[in-house]
Amino acid sequence: MIGQPVTNQLIWAGYEVRIIARDVAKTKQLFPQVEVVFGDLRKPESLHTALSGVDTVYLNLSVRQTEKPGDFHTETDGMRHLLAAGKQAGVRRVAYLSSLVMRYQGINGFNWWVFRVKQQAVELIKASGLDYSIFYPSCFMDSINQTQRVGRFVLLLGQSPVKPWYISAHDYGSQVVSALQIVRQDQNQEYVIQGPEAITQTEAAERFARVHTNEKLRVVTIPPILLKAGSPFSAQASYGWHIGEALNKYPEVFEAEKTWAELGKPKLTIDEWTRFTF
């Protein structure tokens, strides 16, 4: 959802790109014009060769909805393997997709192990001794179609007055490229990534459904209590309730002045992104 648009932007910008993937054949079908090599964050011995000759490694990691606290986490366990291999291989910079909504941790007593993992990932990068570029995005427009959409339905978890600054993966990829183009050696970067307008999740879903004329879509609201009730029995339900709670209540404000000044202002609104994509 996010890795592919960023990779395309890096390719279009003229970077020599190497993709590290567990499934080389499948990834090569998506990117036939670039080098694809095997690498697995669970297998540290696979990473040194994969990273050899790489100046900057861009990481797009996440916690799966079915993951449990005691499982292997790519953003911490895998991150440790990658940072160690990267330092041995001569990597100079780590660019990393983090999260803005993880700041909800600790607000209103909210305490979720997934956000602790994401916080630890940032701490590991900053303590690694490598240069870093860390991006903290608001909600991605792309998640409306790829995460919230089930067939003809666009699902919402409750109603919220909060207005995230939705960003498209296309615009985010452009900003990643701009950041890497302007950065100096030994300089660290941190950017809040926000789109051109603040709208509620309900408005975003309804506008997506209205503009997406290829097929008739319907927005459906699910009561959060249903997922909360299922949380003790299902890791996926627990994930859904916690991320929904954070997205519905994190008091997002505009913080991207520096980002827009240095990396350019995002262009796509929800309506424009929907027309552009579909």
C-alpha positions in Angstrom: 0.0 0.0 0.0 2.8 2.4 0.9 6.0 0.7 -0.1 5.2 0.4 -3.8 4.4 4.1 -4.3 7.5 5.2 -2.5 9.7 2.7 -4.5 8.2 4.1 -7.7 9.0 7.6 -6.7 12.6 6.7 -5.9 12.9 5.0 -9.3 11.4 7.9 -11.2 13.8 10.3 -9.3 16.7 8.4 -10.8 18.0 6.6 -7.7 19.7 3.2 -8.2 17.2 1.1 -6.3 17.6 -2.4 -4.8 14.6 -4.1 -3.3 15.1 -6.6 -0.4 12.2 -9.1 -0.4 11.3 -12.5 1.0 9.6 -13.4 -2.3 12.0 -12.3 -5.0 10.0 -13.7 -7.9 6.7 -12.0 -6.9 8.5 -8.7 -6.3 10.4 -8.9 -9.6 7.0 -9.0 -11.3 6.0 -5.7 -9.7 9.4 -4.1 -10.4 11.0 -5.8 -13.4 13.4 -2.9 -14.1 15.2 -2.9 -10.7 17.4 -5.3 -8.8 15.6 -7.5 -6.3 17.5 -9.6 -3.8 16.5 -12.0 -1.0 16.4 -10.8 2.6 14.4 -11.7 5.7 14.4 -9.8 8.9 14.0 -13.1 10.8 17.2 -14.4 9.2 20.0 -11.9 10.0 22.5 -13.9 8.0 20.5 -12.9 4.8 20.8 -9.2 5.4 24.6 -8.5 5.1 24.8 -9.5 1.5 21.5 -7.8 0.7 22.7 -4.5 2.1 26.2 -4.6 0.7 26.9 -1.5 -1.3 23.7 0.3 -0.1 24.0 3.9 1.0 20.4 4.4 2.3 17.9 1.8 3.4 14.2 2.7 3.5 12.1 0.7 5.9 8.3 0.3 5.6 7.5 -2.1 8.5 4.4 -2.7 10.4 2.7 -4.9 13.0 0.3 -7.4 11.5 -3.3 -7.3 12.8 -3.0 -11.0 13.9 0.3 -10.4 15.8 0.6 -10.9 19.5 2.8 -9.2 22.1 5.2 -12.2 22.4 5.6 -12.7 18.7 8.6 -11.6 16.5 8.1 -7.9 15.6 9.7 -6.6 12.5 9.9 -3.1 13.9 12.0 -4.1 17.0 13.4 -7.6 16.6 13.8 -7.3 12.9 15.1 -3.7 13.3 17.9 -4.9 15.6 19.0 -7.4 13.0 18.8 -4.9 10.2 20.7 -2.1 12.0 23.5 -4.5 13.0 23.8 -5.8 9.4 23.6 -2.3 8.0 26.4 -1.0 10.1 28.6 -4.0 9.1 27.7 -3.6 5.4 28.5 0.2 5.4 25.0 1.6 5.2 25.1 5.3 6.0 21.4 6.2 6.5 18.1 4.7 7.6 14.9 6.2 6.4 11.9 4.9 8.3 8.1 5.2 8.0 6.8 5.7 11.6 3.4 7.0 12.8 1.8 10.2 14.0 -1.1 8.6 15.8 1.2 6.6 18.0 1.5 9.8 20.0 -1.9 8.9 21.5 0.0 6.5 23.7 -0.5 7.7 27.3 -3.4 10.1 26.5 -6.6 9.3 28.4 -4.8 6.3 30.0 -4.4 4.7 26.6 -1.6 2.0 26.7 -1.2 -0.4 23.7 1.8 -2.7 23.1 1.8 -1.9 19.4 2.5 1.7 20.0 5.3 0.7 22.4 6.8 -1.3 19.6 6.7 1.7 17.3 8.2 4.0 19.9 11.0 1.4 20.5 11.7 1.3 16.8 12.4 5.0 16.7 14.6 4.7 19.8 16.6 1.9 18.2 17.2 3.9 15.1 18.3 7.0 17.0 20.7 4.9 19.2 22.2 3.1 16.2 24.8 5.7 15.3 23.6 5.7 11.7 22.2 8.9 10.1 18.4 8.8 10.0 15.4 10.3 8.2 12.1 9.5 10.1 8.7 10.3 8.8 5.5 10.6 11.0 2.5 10.5 8.7 -1.2 11.2 9.4 -3.8 8.9 7.9 -3.1 7.6 4.5 -5.9 8.0 1.9 -4.9 4.6 0.4 -6.1 2.9 3.6 -9.7 3.8 2.8 -9.6 1.6 -0.3 -7.2 -1.1 0.9 -7.9 -1.4 4.7 -11.4 0.0 5.3 -13.0 -1.3 2.1 -14.6 -4.7 2.0 -16.2 -5.3 -1.4 -18.8 -2.6 -1.9 -18.6 -1.4 1.7 -16.3 1.2 3.3 -16.2 0.5 7.0 -15.9 3.1 9.8 -15.4 2.3 13.5 -17.7 4.7 15.2 -18.0 8.4 14.6 -15.3 10.9 15.5 -15.1 14.7 15.3 -11.3 14.5 14.9 -10.0 15.8 11.6 -6.8 14.1 10.3 -4.8 15.7 7.6 -5.1 12.8 5.1 -2.0 12.2 2.9 -1.8 10.1 -0.3 1.0 7.6 -0.6 1.9 9.2 -3.9 2.5 12.6 -2.3 4.3 11.0 0.6 6.6 9.2 -1.7 7.5 12.5 -3.4 8.3 14.0 0.0 10.6 11.0 0.9 12.5 11.6 -2.3 12.8 15.4 -1.6 14.1 14.6 1.9 16.8 12.3 0.6 17.7 14.8 -2.1 18.3 17.7 0.3 19.9 15.9 3.2 23.6 16.3 4.1 25.8 13.5 5.4 25.8 13.4 9.2 22.4 15.3 9.3 19.4 13.7 10.8 15.8 14.4 9.7 12.4 14.1 11.3 9.2 15.2 9.4 5.5 15.2 10.3 3.7 14.2 7.1 0.2 15.7 6.6 -1.9 16.3 3.5 -3.5 19.5 2.1 -6.8 19.4 4.1 -8.2 18.3 7.5 -11.4 16.3 7.3 -13.2 13.7 9.5 -12.9 10.0 8.8 -16.6 10.0 7.9 -16.2 12.8 5.4 -13.2 11.1 3.9 -15.0 7.8 3.4 -18.2 9.5 2.1 -16.2 11.6 -0.4 -14.3 8.5 -1.6 -17.5 6.6 -2.1 -19.1 9.5 -3.9 -16.2 10.2 -6.3 -15.4 6.5 -6.9 -17.9 6.1 -9.8 -16.6 2.8 -11.1 -19.0 1.1 -8.7 -21.5 2.1 -6.1 -20.0 2.0 -2.6 -21.7 2.3 0.7 -20.2 3.7 4.0 -21.1 1.5 7.0 -20.4 2.5 10.6 -19.5 -0.3 13.1 -20.1 0.3 16.8 -16.6 0.2 18.6 -18.2 -1.8 21.4 -18.4 -4.9 19.1 -14.7 -5.0 18.5 -13.9 -4.2 22.1 -16.1 -7.1 23.3 -14.2 -9.4 20.9 -10.7 -8.2 21.9 -10.0 -10.8 24.6 -10.7 -13.6 22.1 -9.2 -12.3 18.8 -5.9 -10.5 18.2 -7.4 -9.0 15.0 -10.4 -7.6 16.9 -8.1 -6.2 19.6 -6.0 -4.5 17.0 -9.0 -3.1 15.3 -10.4 -1.7 18.5 -7.1 -0.1 19.7 -6.2 1.5 16.4 -9.8 2.8 16.0 -9.7 4.2 19.5 -6.5 6.0 18.8 -7.6 7.3 15.4 -10.9 8.5 16.7 -9.4 10.4 19.7 -5.9 11.5 18.9 -6.2 15.4 18.8 -4.3 15.9 15.6 -3.3 19.5 14.8 -1.4 20.9 11.8 2.4 20.5 12.3 3.7 20.2 8.8 4.9 23.8 8.2 8.6 22.7 8.1 7.8 19.6 6.0 5.9 21.7 3.4 8.6 24.4 3.4 11.5 21.9 2.8 9.8 19.0 0.9 7.0 20.7 -0.9 3.2 20.9 -0.2 1.2 17.7 -1.0 -1.2 18.2 -3.9 -3.9 15.5 -3.8 -7.1 16.0 -1.8 -9.4 12.9 -1.2 -11.4 13.8 -4.3 -8.4 14.3 -6.5 -6.7 11.2 -5.2 -9.8 9.1 -5.9 -10.0 10.4 -9.5 -6.2 10.0 -9.9 -6.2 6.4 -8.6 -9.4 5.0 -10.0 
